[in-house]
Amino acid sequence: MKKRNISFGYQFENGKIIRHPAESRIVSNIFEDYLQGGSLLQIAKKLNGCGAEYMPGVTGWNKARLKRIVEDVRYLGDETYPPIIDTDTFSKAQKIKAERNTQKDIDRSADIYSLNIPVCCEQCGQLMRRMHDSRTSFGEKWICQGCGATIKIGDEELLTAVTECLNKAIADTRLIDVPIKQKEPSSCLRRLENEIGQLLDSSEIEKETLKNKIFECASLRYSEMDTTESVTEMLKVTFEKSGPLSQYSQEFTERTVTAILLNGDGNVSITLKNDRKIGKEIANGTDCSNASKESPRNPADNTADQRIQHTVYHQASGGLLPRVNQAG
């Protein structure tokens, strides 16, 4: 990847840094467009559209690249760099940038920024993205990357609802129980078992073949085991040992929860590690837990659950930090 060894807008000539004629005009135009109300994204699209090069043969303008240019004090000039932008223009650009900054006054140590559990749309099962805008009265909202649903819920309200769901299970661990269903062995496993039986019934047993079949069968049996019952028992021990949570606990949540679910009715639910869902309706304070009793479900519900499990599976190997809007 090509890298610049000098700020955009400048070039070397006889060992000195001078203004690059074409690039310095682009720098001036960037500041002019920014002061006239253009966003960094709009300016990036404009530069890419006209084929303006960041380096020879390279365009690829984006918000991050333009943000660095708008913030670069070297364009005011110093002992090394000749000026391209006057002080008044630069100051106005910084004022506009500060006013557009949707991330100001954010406490990055808040619990929401250490949330390492997927937040999913209960309607379609896809991952949701957190957006923060300090210019609005509400502040935070979550947008589904699948169906586009938007749910406005404050960070503290979300984490409090998660804590309330956990406290429901702490108060009554019977809510954690799930029906144990007898799982039919796969056709591949049945075939292996039949082959082992045939080998054992033969007059001359091929020991090496039999050994390999037995190992293969044992491995397949292990992979097909339903661990729901053992996971449920471990969860119940964890919840029984815990007292009521007075506030959100990242450690306890990560030990017991695989996903946080949001829906348009204002409901917050959690999916435990045994796939049991426990919910708390925050719109009017009514319980919406489906853990205490089974209710009929339609095919769309099952599809959403499968997508949630798929999302959780693909997030399990890495951290998931809530995303936020960038300034500009």
C-alpha positions as CSV (number, residue, x, y, z in Angstrom):
1,M,0.0,0.0,0.0
2,K,1.3,3.4,-1.0
3,K,1.9,5.9,1.8
4,R,2.6,9.6,1.7
5,N,5.8,10.8,3.4
6,I,4.6,14.4,3.3
7,S,1.2,16.1,4.0
8,F,-1.2,16.3,1.2
9,G,-0.9,19.7,-0.6
10,Y,2.9,19.8,-0.4
11,Q,5.8,18.6,-2.4
12,F,9.6,18.5,-2.1
13,E,11.7,20.8,-4.3
14,N,15.5,21.2,-3.9
15,G,15.3,19.8,-0.4
16,K,12.5,22.1,0.7
17,I,8.8,21.7,1.2
18,I,6.7,23.8,-1.1
19,R,3.0,24.0,-2.0
20,H,1.9,21.4,-4.6
21,P,0.0,23.5,-7.2
22,A,-2.8,21.0,-7.8
23,E,-3.0,19.5,-4.3
24,S,-3.0,22.8,-2.5
25,R,-6.0,23.9,-4.6
26,I,-7.8,20.8,-3.5
27,V,-7.0,21.6,0.1
28,S,-8.4,25.1,-0.3
29,N,-11.5,23.6,-2.0
30,I,-12.0,21.1,0.8
31,F,-12.0,23.9,3.4
32,E,-14.3,26.1,1.2
33,D,-16.8,23.3,0.7
34,Y,-16.7,22.4,4.4
35,L,-17.4,26.0,5.4
36,Q,-20.3,26.2,2.9
37,G,-22.0,23.3,4.7
38,G,-20.7,20.2,2.9
39,S,-20.2,17.1,5.1
40,L,-17.0,15.2,4.9
41,L,-18.9,12.3,3.2
42,Q,-20.3,14.7,0.6
43,I,-16.9,16.2,-0.1
44,A,-15.3,12.7,-0.3
45,K,-17.9,11.7,-2.9
46,K,-17.3,14.8,-4.9
47,L,-13.5,14.3,-4.9
48,N,-13.9,10.6,-5.9
49,G,-16.4,11.6,-8.5
50,C,-14.0,14.0,-10.3
51,G,-11.1,11.6,-9.9
52,A,-9.0,13.8,-7.6
53,E,-5.9,11.9,-6.6
54,Y,-4.7,11.6,-3.0
55,M,-1.4,10.2,-4.4
56,P,-0.4,9.4,-8.0
57,G,-2.9,6.8,-9.2
58,V,-4.8,6.7,-5.9
59,T,-8.1,8.3,-5.1
60,G,-10.1,6.6,-2.3
61,W,-11.2,9.8,-0.5
62,N,-13.1,9.1,2.8
63,K,-14.3,10.8,5.9
64,A,-11.2,9.8,8.0
65,R,-8.8,11.2,5.3
66,L,-10.7,14.4,5.0
67,K,-11.0,14.8,8.8
68,R,-7.2,14.7,9.1
69,I,-6.9,17.4,6.5
70,V,-9.5,19.7,8.2
71,E,-7.7,19.2,11.5
72,D,-4.1,19.7,10.2
73,V,-2.6,22.9,11.6
74,R,0.3,22.7,9.2
75,Y,-1.9,24.2,6.6
76,L,-1.6,27.5,8.6
77,G,2.1,27.4,7.9
78,D,5.2,27.0,10.2
79,E,9.0,26.9,9.9
80,T,8.7,23.8,7.6
81,Y,5.4,24.2,5.8
82,P,4.3,27.2,3.8
83,P,0.7,28.3,4.5
84,I,-2.2,27.1,2.4
85,I,-5.1,28.1,4.6
86,D,-5.5,31.4,6.5
87,T,-6.2,31.5,10.2
88,D,-9.8,32.7,9.9
89,T,-10.7,29.8,7.5
90,F,-9.1,27.2,9.7
91,S,-10.7,28.5,12.9
92,K,-14.2,28.5,11.3
93,A,-13.6,24.9,10.1
94,Q,-12.8,23.8,13.6
95,K,-15.9,25.5,15.0
96,I,-18.1,23.8,12.5
97,K,-16.4,20.4,13.2
98,A,-17.0,20.9,17.0
99,E,-20.7,21.8,16.4
100,R,-21.2,18.7,14.2
101,N,-19.5,16.4,16.6
102,T,-22.2,14.0,17.7
103,Q,-19.8,12.2,20.1
104,K,-18.9,15.1,22.4
105,D,-19.4,14.7,26.2
106,I,-19.4,10.9,25.9
107,D,-18.1,8.9,28.8
108,R,-16.1,6.1,27.1
109,S,-15.8,4.3,30.4
110,A,-19.6,3.7,30.6
111,D,-20.8,0.1,30.7
112,I,-22.4,0.3,27.2
113,Y,-18.9,0.6,25.7
114,S,-17.8,-2.7,27.3
115,L,-20.9,-4.5,26.1
116,N,-19.5,-7.6,24.4
117,I,-22.8,-9.4,23.7
118,P,-24.7,-9.1,20.3
119,V,-27.8,-6.9,20.4
120,C,-30.2,-8.4,17.9
121,C,-33.5,-7.5,16.3
122,E,-36.2,-9.8,17.7
123,Q,-38.2,-9.4,14.5
124,C,-35.7,-10.6,11.9
125,G,-32.8,-11.9,14.1
126,Q,-30.1,-9.6,12.5
127,L,-27.5,-7.7,14.4
128,M,-28.4,-4.2,15.5
129,R,-26.1,-1.2,15.4
130,R,-26.0,1.5,18.2
131,M,-26.1,5.1,17.1
132,H,-25.4,8.1,19.3
133,D,-26.2,11.7,18.5
134,S,-25.7,14.2,21.2
135,R,-27.6,16.8,19.2
136,T,-30.9,15.0,19.7
137,S,-32.9,15.0,22.9
138,F,-33.0,11.2,22.9
139,G,-29.3,10.5,22.3
140,E,-29.2,6.7,21.6
141,K,-31.0,4.4,19.2
142,W,-30.4,1.0,17.7
143,I,-30.9,0.3,14.0
144,C,-31.3,-3.2,12.6
145,Q,-28.9,-4.0,9.8
146,G,-31.4,-6.5,8.4
147,C,-34.9,-5.0,8.3
148,G,-33.9,-1.4,9.2
149,A,-36.1,-1.2,12.3
150,T,-35.1,1.7,14.6
151,I,-35.6,1.4,18.3
152,K,-34.9,4.4,20.6
153,I,-33.7,3.3,24.0
154,G,-31.2,5.0,26.3
155,D,-28.0,3.1,27.3
156,E,-29.0,3.1,31.0
157,E,-32.5,2.0,30.2
158,L,-31.2,-0.9,28.1
159,L,-28.8,-2.2,30.7
160,T,-31.3,-1.8,33.5
161,A,-33.8,-3.9,31.5
162,V,-31.1,-6.6,31.0
163,T,-30.4,-6.5,34.7
164,E,-34.2,-6.9,35.4
165,C,-34.3,-9.9,33.1
166,L,-31.4,-11.5,35.0
167,N,-33.0,-10.7,38.3
168,K,-36.2,-12.6,37.2
169,A,-34.1,-15.7,36.7
170,I,-32.2,-15.2,39.9
171,A,-35.5,-14.9,41.8
172,D,-37.0,-18.0,40.2
173,T,-34.4,-20.4,38.6
174,R,-37.3,-22.5,37.3
175,L,-37.5,-19.9,34.5
176,I,-34.2,-21.3,33.2
177,D,-35.6,-24.8,32.6
178,V,-36.1,-25.9,29.0
179,P,-38.0,-28.9,27.7
180,I,-35.6,-31.7,26.9
181,K,-36.3,-33.2,23.5
182,Q,-35.2,-36.6,22.5
183,K,-32.9,-36.1,19.5
184,E,-32.9,-38.7,16.7
185,P,-29.5,-39.8,15.6
186,S,-28.4,-38.7,12.2
187,S,-28.5,-41.0,9.2
188,C,-24.6,-40.9,9.1
189,L,-24.5,-42.1,12.7
190,R,-27.0,-44.9,12.1
191,R,-25.0,-46.0,9.1
192,L,-21.8,-46.2,11.2
193,E,-23.5,-48.2,13.9
194,N,-24.8,-50.6,11.3
195,E,-21.4,-51.0,9.8
196,I,-19.9,-51.7,13.2
197,G,-22.5,-54.3,13.9
198,Q,-21.8,-56.0,10.6
199,L,-18.1,-56.0,11.3
200,L,-18.7,-57.6,14.7
201,D,-21.0,-60.3,13.2
202,S,-18.4,-61.3,10.6
203,S,-16.4,-64.5,11.0
204,E,-13.1,-62.7,10.5
205,I,-13.0,-59.3,12.3
206,E,-10.9,-56.6,10.7
207,K,-9.6,-55.1,13.9
208,E,-8.0,-52.0,12.4
209,T,-11.1,-51.2,10.3
210,L,-13.4,-51.9,13.4
211,K,-11.2,-49.6,15.6
212,N,-11.4,-46.7,13.1
213,K,-15.2,-47.1,12.7
214,I,-15.7,-47.1,16.5
215,F,-13.5,-44.0,16.9
216,E,-15.4,-42.3,14.0
217,C,-18.8,-43.3,15.6
218,A,-17.7,-42.0,19.0
219,S,-16.6,-38.7,17.6
220,L,-19.9,-38.3,15.7
221,R,-21.9,-39.2,18.7
222,Y,-20.1,-36.5,20.7
223,S,-20.7,-33.9,18.1
224,E,-24.4,-34.7,18.0
225,M,-24.9,-34.7,21.7
226,D,-27.5,-32.2,23.0
227,T,-25.7,-30.2,25.7
228,T,-28.8,-28.2,26.6
229,E,-29.5,-30.1,29.8
230,S,-25.9,-29.8,31.2
231,V,-25.8,-26.1,30.2
232,T,-29.1,-25.5,31.9
233,E,-27.9,-27.1,35.1
234,M,-24.7,-25.0,35.1
235,L,-26.8,-21.9,34.5
236,K,-29.1,-22.7,37.4
237,V,-26.1,-23.2,39.8
238,T,-24.7,-19.8,38.6
239,F,-28.1,-18.0,39.2
240,E,-28.7,-19.8,42.5
241,K,-25.4,-18.7,43.9
242,S,-26.0,-15.0,42.9
243,G,-28.0,-12.6,45.0
244,P,-30.2,-10.0,43.3
245,L,-28.2,-7.6,41.1
246,S,-28.4,-4.0,42.2
247,Q,-26.9,-2.8,39.0
248,Y,-25.8,-4.0,35.6
249,S,-23.0,-6.6,35.9
250,Q,-20.9,-7.1,32.8
251,E,-19.2,-10.2,34.2
252,F,-22.4,-11.9,35.2
253,T,-24.1,-11.0,31.9
254,E,-21.2,-12.4,29.8
255,R,-21.3,-15.7,31.9
256,T,-25.0,-16.3,31.3
257,V,-26.2,-14.5,28.2
258,T,-25.6,-15.0,24.5
259,A,-27.8,-12.2,23.0
260,I,-29.8,-9.2,23.9
261,L,-33.0,-8.8,21.9
262,L,-34.9,-5.6,21.0
263,N,-38.2,-5.2,19.3
264,G,-40.4,-2.3,18.1
265,D,-42.9,-2.6,21.0
266,G,-40.2,-1.5,23.5
267,N,-39.5,-5.0,24.7
268,V,-36.0,-6.0,25.9
269,S,-35.3,-9.8,26.2
270,I,-32.2,-11.8,26.8
271,T,-31.3,-15.2,25.4
272,L,-29.5,-17.4,28.0
273,K,-26.7,-19.8,27.0
274,N,-29.2,-22.7,26.9
275,D,-31.3,-20.7,24.4
276,R,-34.0,-19.9,27.0
277,K,-35.4,-16.4,26.4
278,I,-36.4,-14.2,29.3
279,G,-37.9,-10.7,28.7
280,K,-39.1,-7.6,30.3
281,E,-41.5,-5.2,28.6
282,I,-40.2,-1.7,29.3
283,A,-42.8,0.3,27.4
284,N,-45.5,-0.1,30.1
285,G,-43.7,-2.2,32.8
286,T,-45.6,-5.5,31.9
287,D,-43.7,-8.7,32.1
288,C,-43.3,-10.4,28.7
289,S,-41.2,-13.4,29.8
290,N,-41.9,-16.5,27.8
291,A,-39.8,-18.6,30.1
292,S,-42.6,-19.5,32.6
293,K,-44.9,-21.1,30.0
294,E,-44.9,-22.3,26.5
295,S,-47.0,-20.4,23.9
296,P,-47.8,-21.2,20.3
297,R,-45.3,-19.8,17.9
298,N,-45.5,-19.1,14.2
299,P,-42.9,-20.0,11.6
300,A,-41.6,-16.4,11.5
301,D,-40.7,-16.6,15.2
302,N,-38.7,-19.7,14.5
303,T,-36.9,-18.1,11.6
304,A,-35.9,-15.1,13.7
305,D,-34.6,-17.3,16.5
306,Q,-32.5,-19.2,13.9
307,R,-31.0,-16.0,12.6
308,I,-30.3,-14.8,16.1
309,Q,-28.4,-18.1,16.8
310,H,-26.6,-17.6,13.5
311,T,-25.6,-14.1,14.5
312,V,-24.5,-15.2,18.0
313,Y,-22.4,-18.0,16.5
314,H,-20.5,-15.7,14.1
315,Q,-19.9,-13.2,16.9
316,A,-18.6,-15.7,19.5
317,S,-15.0,-15.7,18.3
318,G,-14.5,-11.9,18.7
319,G,-15.5,-8.9,20.7
320,L,-18.4,-6.9,19.7
321,L,-18.2,-3.3,20.7
322,P,-21.2,-1.1,20.1
323,R,-20.7,1.1,17.0
324,V,-21.3,4.8,17.1
325,N,-21.7,7.7,14.7
326,Q,-18.6,9.6,13.8
327,A,-18.4,13.4,13.7
328,G,-18.5,15.1,10.4
